């Protein structure tokens, strides 16, 4: 029997399915491509993989507009391919988690199509958030029911042909479900069981804090995370208590982690309770600048409030941290050095870590994608003023010296890859012990060897300004966010470093793991 659930200290690797590996040759990643690369992931040293949506979808938002929650889009394969992937992942010792998108469906979903074809007040419309408009509108003067805004830009309402409006907190092709409707709740309980029966080990829940809206849908101040009638309503916790009962009814340990954007660690902790979600993403670390002061505040706030902490530096929705830490493209060398140092600090903390595909290769954000290639709805809805998320979703470079770098047997990829990525391919880095790929492998292997020997608490040690020194059992982690080298604390052995030491000192933009008695 497990004494500590696997997810408590797991390293989970996020796979953005379209961009990981293409087996079919059509330029889009697929399930068979992931299956082919499972040995790579096992050698990397992760414990689990999380797949972004692969369900049938018009792809208005990269698959987060789901038309059928119980199937696989032919673009990615078939249910048989999925079953084979689950079996092979388990054979490689990897858990497999899938994305579930409960806040909204695709406008192509049969339920929504029936809603559009049904009269006002019908059972079909009650599954979604249809409302009559007002004479003044929600601030636009067009008659919307209220002033809510889409997180992708513009009003959060679109008018149906009969004059009613429907809510979409994201793109118009993503109508929001009405989670006060018991039919919606039962439908998703059945969807959970469908994938659990196929052997999945857990779910990442998209927009987990947004399912319930305040009764009456009153106006709110603009802002994605403003305290408002839209986000983190108390009733959402009843939904996750129902989900938890379903998960707990299955053998083994099946988990749920929420994408929860909150203003504080205390708010985040409300989702992580014994009868609710197992974990919530801790985006405070991801949002923090390169600063020892900022990092310490995130760590202190998180460990104080959350019993099952998570740590993440990048994902499919944000600029890659190599580029963030390098001030865009101004200082790519510093960006990579800082990214490697941040990884060591993250992996030394108690809890689980979530990696985003390609960070083990040190991939930067692709900032110069041509406008005609971009597919993120944020880019279109902002008239090109906001670049959107395509830059972190460019397909991975596996081998070779020119695009598509072994991404698939075809001669292209759904987003163009930079011409200067030849030195970043997995093949090239696997042959170079000084590469970022080798660094990740060493760090994950060492962390696994230490797992089980370290306590769930840290102790801060005195350290120079703009550095962090903390101890966790016999492990000391040091990270230097300052501008010059600093002396290492007393230790018995240097276990590993993110970059070369300066004699016996820790250079700027560098981290180290030390052992002490």
C-alpha positions in Angstrom: 0.0 0.0 0.0 1.1 3.6 -0.7 2.1 5.5 2.4 2.4 8.7 0.5 0.1 9.3 -2.5 2.1 9.4 -5.7 0.8 12.9 -6.6 2.1 14.6 -3.4 5.6 14.9 -4.7 5.3 13.9 -8.4 6.9 15.6 -11.3 4.2 15.9 -14.0 5.0 16.8 -17.6 2.4 18.8 -19.6 2.0 17.7 -23.2 0.4 20.2 -25.5 -0.8 17.5 -27.9 -0.8 19.4 -31.1 2.9 20.3 -30.6 4.6 17.3 -29.0 5.2 14.8 -31.7 3.5 14.0 -35.0 3.3 10.3 -36.1 0.9 10.8 -39.1 2.9 13.3 -41.0 0.1 15.9 -41.2 2.1 18.5 -39.2 0.0 18.2 -36.1 1.0 16.3 -33.0 -1.1 13.2 -32.2 -1.6 10.4 -29.7 0.5 8.0 -31.7 3.4 10.5 -31.6 3.2 10.7 -27.9 3.2 6.9 -27.6 6.4 6.8 -29.7 8.1 9.3 -27.4 7.2 7.6 -24.1 10.8 6.2 -23.7 12.1 9.8 -23.9 9.7 10.8 -21.1 10.6 7.8 -19.0 14.3 8.6 -19.4 13.7 12.2 -18.6 12.5 11.1 -15.2 9.0 12.4 -14.9 6.3 10.5 -12.9 3.3 11.4 -14.9 2.1 13.2 -18.1 -0.9 15.5 -18.5 -2.5 15.7 -22.0 -4.2 18.9 -23.1 -7.6 18.3 -24.8 -7.6 15.8 -27.7 -11.4 15.6 -28.0 -13.4 16.3 -31.1 -13.3 20.0 -31.6 -13.5 22.7 -34.3 -10.2 24.0 -32.7 -11.5 27.5 -32.2 -9.3 27.6 -29.1 -6.8 24.8 -29.6 -9.1 22.1 -28.5 -10.5 23.8 -25.4 -13.7 24.1 -27.3 -15.0 20.6 -26.9 -17.7 19.2 -29.2 -17.7 15.6 -27.8 -16.3 14.8 -24.3 -16.2 11.0 -24.9 -14.1 10.6 -28.0 -10.9 11.5 -29.8 -10.6 14.0 -32.6 -9.5 12.2 -35.8 -6.8 14.9 -36.0 -5.2 13.2 -32.9 -6.2 9.5 -33.5 -8.9 7.3 -32.1 -10.2 5.9 -28.8 -8.1 2.7 -29.6 -5.0 5.0 -29.9 -5.9 6.5 -26.6 -6.3 3.1 -24.9 -2.9 2.0 -26.4 -1.3 5.2 -25.0 -2.7 4.6 -21.5 -1.4 1.0 -21.5 2.0 1.9 -22.8 2.4 4.9 -20.4 1.6 2.5 -17.5 4.1 0.0 -18.8 6.8 2.7 -18.8 5.9 3.5 -15.2 4.1 6.8 -16.1 0.8 7.9 -14.8 -1.5 9.6 -17.4 -3.8 12.6 -16.7 -6.2 14.2 -19.1 -7.6 17.7 -19.4 -11.3 18.2 -18.7 -13.1 21.4 -19.8 -16.2 21.9 -17.7 -16.8 25.6 -17.8 -17.8 25.7 -21.5 -18.3 23.5 -24.5 -17.8 24.2 -28.2 -20.6 26.0 -30.0 -20.6 22.9 -32.2 -21.5 20.6 -29.3 -24.9 18.9 -29.9 -26.3 20.4 -26.7 -25.6 23.9 -27.8 -26.9 23.3 -31.3 -30.1 22.0 -29.8 -30.2 25.0 -27.6 -30.0 27.4 -30.5 -32.8 25.5 -32.2 -35.1 25.5 -29.2 -37.3 28.3 -27.8 -36.5 30.6 -24.9 -37.0 28.9 -21.5 -36.6 25.4 -23.0 -34.8 22.6 -21.2 -32.2 22.7 -24.0 -31.4 26.4 -23.3 -31.3 25.8 -19.6 -28.0 23.8 -20.0 -26.3 27.1 -21.0 -26.4 30.7 -19.8 -29.0 32.3 -22.1 -30.4 35.6 -21.0 -32.6 38.4 -22.4 -30.8 41.7 -23.1 -31.4 45.1 -21.6 -32.0 48.4 -23.3 -28.7 49.9 -22.3 -26.5 46.9 -22.7 -23.6 45.9 -20.7 -21.5 49.0 -21.3 -21.3 48.5 -25.1 -24.7 50.0 -25.8 -25.7 46.9 -27.8 -28.1 45.4 -25.4 -26.1 42.7 -23.6 -27.5 41.4 -20.3 -24.6 42.8 -18.3 -21.1 44.3 -18.6 -19.1 41.1 -18.3 -16.1 40.9 -20.6 -14.5 37.9 -22.3 -11.0 37.1 -21.1 -10.1 37.0 -24.8 -11.3 40.5 -25.4 -14.6 42.2 -26.0 -18.0 41.5 -24.5 -18.7 38.1 -22.9 -22.1 37.9 -24.7 -23.1 37.0 -28.2 -26.6 37.3 -29.5 -28.5 34.3 -30.8 -30.7 34.5 -34.0 -33.9 34.9 -31.9 -32.5 37.9 -30.0 -31.4 36.2 -26.7 -27.8 36.4 -25.6 -25.5 33.6 -24.4 -22.6 33.9 -22.1 -19.0 33.0 -23.1 -16.2 34.0 -20.8 -13.8 33.1 -23.5 -14.4 33.0 -27.3 -18.0 33.1 -28.8 -17.4 29.5 -29.9 -17.1 28.5 -26.2 -20.6 29.0 -24.6 -20.6 28.6 -20.8 -22.5 25.8 -19.2 -25.2 26.5 -16.6 -23.7 24.6 -13.6 -26.8 25.3 -11.5 -28.6 22.8 -13.8 -28.5 19.3 -12.4 -28.4 17.9 -15.9 -25.0 19.5 -16.5 -23.7 18.2 -13.2 -24.8 14.6 -14.0 -23.4 14.8 -17.5 -19.9 15.6 -16.2 -20.0 12.9 -13.5 -20.6 10.5 -16.3 -17.8 12.0 -18.4 -15.4 11.5 -15.5 -16.4 7.9 -15.2 -16.0 7.3 -18.9 -12.3 8.3 -18.8 -11.6 6.7 -15.4 -13.0 3.4 -16.8 -10.4 3.7 -19.6 -7.6 3.9 -17.0 -6.7 7.5 -16.6 -5.0 8.5 -13.4 -6.5 11.9 -13.0 -7.8 15.1 -14.4 -6.5 18.7 -14.8 -9.6 20.9 -14.6 -9.7 23.9 -16.9 -11.0 27.2 -15.4 -11.9 25.3 -12.2 -12.9 28.5 -10.4 -15.3 29.7 -13.0 -18.1 27.2 -13.2 -20.7 28.9 -10.9 -21.8 32.5 -11.5 -23.7 34.7 -9.0 -27.5 34.5 -9.2 -28.9 37.4 -11.2 -25.6 37.9 -13.1 -25.0 41.5 -11.7 -22.5 43.8 -13.3 -18.9 43.7 -12.2 -15.7 45.7 -12.5 -13.6 44.5 -15.4 -10.7 42.3 -14.6 -9.9 38.6 -14.9 -9.5 38.0 -11.2 -11.4 40.9 -9.7 -13.6 39.8 -6.8 -16.8 39.6 -8.8 -19.9 37.6 -9.5 -17.9 35.5 -12.0 -15.0 33.8 -10.2 -14.6 31.4 -7.2 -18.3 31.4 -6.1 -18.8 29.4 -2.9 -21.1 26.9 -4.7 -18.3 25.6 -6.9 -17.0 23.6 -4.0 -20.1 21.5 -3.9 -19.3 20.4 -7.5 -15.8 19.2 -6.6 -17.1 17.3 -3.5 -19.3 15.4 -6.0 -16.3 14.8 -8.2 -14.1 13.7 -5.4 -16.6 11.0 -4.4 -16.4 9.6 -7.9 -12.6 9.7 -8.0 -12.4 8.0 -4.6 -14.7 5.2 -5.7 -12.1 3.9 -8.2 -9.2 1.7 -7.3 -5.7 3.1 -6.9 -5.2 6.8 -6.5 -7.0 9.0 -9.0 -6.5 12.7 -8.7 -7.9 16.1 -9.7 -5.9 19.3 -9.9 -7.6 22.6 -10.6 -6.6 25.5 -12.8 -7.5 28.1 -10.2 -6.4 31.7 -10.7 -6.7 33.4 -7.3 -5.5 36.5 -5.6 -3.9 34.7 -2.6 -2.6 31.4 -1.4 -5.4 31.4 1.2 -8.0 31.4 -1.6 -6.2 28.7 -3.4 -6.2 26.5 -0.3 -10.0 26.5 -0.3 -10.0 24.2 -3.2 -7.5 21.7 -1.7 -9.4 19.9 1.0 -9.8 16.3 2.0 -13.2 16.1 0.3 -12.4 18.3 -2.7 -9.5 18.7 -5.2 -6.2 17.0 -4.4 -4.2 20.0 -5.7 -4.6 23.4 -7.4 -2.0 25.0 -9.6 0.1 27.6 -7.8 0.6 30.3 -10.4 2.2 32.8 -8.0 5.6 31.2 -8.6 5.0 31.4 -12.4 4.0 35.1 -12.1 7.0 36.1 -9.9 9.8 38.1 -11.4 13.5 37.0 -11.1 13.9 38.1 -7.6 14.9 36.4 -4.4 12.5 38.6 -2.4 9.6 37.7 -4.7 10.5 34.0 -4.7 10.7 33.9 -0.9 7.2 35.5 -0.5 5.7 33.0 -2.9 7.3 30.1 -1.0 6.3 31.4 2.4 2.7 32.2 1.4 2.3 28.9 -0.3 3.7 26.6 2.4 1.8 28.5 5.1 -1.6 28.1 3.3 -1.5 25.0 1.2 -1.0 21.4 2.5 -0.3 19.9 -1.0 1.7 22.6 -2.8 2.4 22.6 -6.5 5.1 24.6 -8.4 5.1 25.5 -12.0 7.3 27.8 -14.1 5.7 27.6 -17.6 2.6 26.2 -19.3 0.7 26.4 -22.6 -0.9 29.8 -21.7 2.1 31.9 -20.7 5.4 33.1 -22.1 8.1 30.5 -21.6 10.2 31.3 -18.5 13.5 31.2 -20.4 12.2 34.3 -22.3 10.5 35.9 -19.2 13.7 35.7 -17.2 15.8 37.0 -20.1 13.7 40.2 -20.5 12.3 39.0 -23.7 15.0 38.5 -26.3 17.3 41.1 -24.7 19.4 38.6 -22.7 18.8 35.0 -23.8 21.9 33.7 -22.0 20.8 35.1 -18.7 17.3 33.8 -19.4 18.5 30.2 -19.8 20.8 30.4 -16.8 18.0 31.7 -14.6 15.6 29.1 -15.9 18.0 26.3 -14.9 18.5 27.9 -11.5 14.8 28.3 -10.9 14.3 24.6 -11.7 16.7 23.5 -9.0 14.9 25.8 -6.5 11.5 24.5 -7.5 12.5 20.9 -7.4 14.0 21.3 -3.9 10.7 22.4 -2.4 8.1 20.1 -0.8 5.2 19.2 -3.1 4.9 18.4 -6.8 6.3 20.1 -9.8 4.7 20.6 -13.2 6.9 20.9 -16.2 5.9 22.2 -19.7 7.0 20.3 -22.7 10.2 21.7 -24.2 11.5 23.5 -21.1 13.9 20.6 -20.7 15.4 21.7 -24.0 15.6 25.3 -22.9 13.2 26.4 -25.6 12.5 30.2 -25.7 9.3 31.9 -26.6 8.9 32.3 -30.4 8.1 36.0 -30.7 8.3 36.5 -34.5 5.5 34.2 -35.8 4.0 35.7 -38.9 0.4 37.0 -38.4 -1.0 34.6 -40.9 0.3 31.6 -39.0 -1.1 32.6 -35.6 -4.2 30.7 -34.5 -4.8 31.9 -30.9 -8.2 33.6 -30.7 -6.7 36.2 -28.5 -4.6 37.5 -31.4 -7.7 37.8 -33.7 -10.0 39.3 -31.0 -7.5 42.0 -30.1 -6.9 42.9 -33.8 -3.3 41.7 -33.5 -2.5 44.0 -30.5 -2.0 41.0 -28.2 0.2 38.3 -29.6 -1.6 35.5 -27.8 -0.2 32.2 -26.7 1.1 30.6 -30.0 4.7 31.6 -29.2 4.9 29.0 -26.4 3.1 26.3 -28.4 5.5 26.0 -31.4 6.1 22.2 -32.1 9.1 20.6 -30.4 12.4 20.1 -32.2 13.4 16.4 -32.0 16.2 15.9 -34.5 17.9 17.2 -37.7 19.2 20.6 -38.7 16.2 22.3 -40.2 12.4 22.5 -39.7 10.4 20.5 -38.9 13.3 19.0 -36.9 11.9 15.5 -36.8 8.6 16.6 -35.4 6.9 14.2 -37.9 7.5 12.4 -41.1 6.0 15.2 -43.1 7.8 18.4 -44.2 6.1 21.0 -42.0 4.3 21.7 -38.7 1.1 23.5 -37.8 3.1 26.5 -36.4 6.4 27.3 -38.1 9.6 26.5 -36.1 12.5 28.9 -36.0 15.4 28.3 -38.4 17.9 28.5 -35.5 16.7 25.7 -33.4 19.1 23.0 -34.7 21.2 23.2 -31.5 18.1 22.8 -29.3 16.9 19.5 -30.7 16.5 16.6 -28.3 18.9 14.6 -30.5 21.6 17.2 -30.3 21.2 17.8 -26.6 21.2 14.0 -25.8 24.7 13.8 -27.1 26.0 16.8 -25.0 26.4 16.2 -21.3 26.5 20.0 -20.8 23.1 20.5 -22.4 19.9 21.6 -20.7 18.3 18.2 -21.4 21.1 16.4 -19.5 20.7 19.0 -16.7 17.0 18.2 -16.4 17.7 14.4 -16.4 20.3 14.8 -13.6 18.0 17.0 -11.6 15.0 14.7 -11.8 17.0 11.6 -11.1 18.6 13.2 -8.1 15.3 14.5 -6.8 13.9 11.0 -7.2 16.8 9.5 -5.2 16.2 12.0 -2.4 12.4 11.6 -2.4 11.2 10.0 0.8 14.2 11.2 2.8 13.3 14.8 3.0 10.7 16.4 5.4 7.7 18.4 4.2 9.1 21.6 5.6 12.0 23.9 4.9 14.2 26.1 7.1 15.5 29.4 5.9 19.2 30.0 6.4 20.9 33.4 6.6 22.0 34.6 3.2 23.3 37.7 1.3 20.8 40.1 -0.3 19.1 38.8 -3.4 19.9 35.2 -2.6 17.9 32.4 -1.0 19.4 29.7 1.1 17.1 27.1 2.6 17.5 23.7 4.1 15.2 20.6 3.8 16.6 17.8 5.9 20.1 17.1 4.7 19.6 19.1 1.4 20.5 22.7 1.2 19.3 24.7 -1.8 21.0 28.0 -2.7 20.0 30.4 -5.5 21.6 33.6 -6.4 19.4 36.2 -8.0 21.9 39.0 -7.5 24.6 40.4 -9.7 27.8 39.0 -8.2 29.1 35.8 -6.7 28.4 34.8 -3.1 30.0 32.4 -0.7 28.3 29.0 -0.3 27.0 28.1 3.2 28.8 25.4 5.2 28.2 22.0 3.5 29.7 18.6 3.1 29.2 18.0 -0.6 28.1 19.8 -3.7 25.4 17.6 -5.2 24.7 19.5 -8.4 24.7 23.0 -9.8 22.7 24.8 -12.5 26.0 26.2 -13.9 29.7 26.3 -13.1 30.8 27.5 -9.6 33.2 30.5 -9.4 35.8 28.7 -7.4 34.0 28.0 -4.1 31.5 30.8 -4.7 28.0 30.7 -6.3 27.9 33.0 -9.3 24.9 35.2 -10.2 21.9 33.5 -11.9 23.0 30.1 -10.5 21.6 27.6 -8.0 23.1 24.6 -6.3 22.1 21.6 -4.2 24.4 20.9 -1.3 24.4 18.1 1.2 25.1 18.7 4.9 25.1 16.4 7.9 
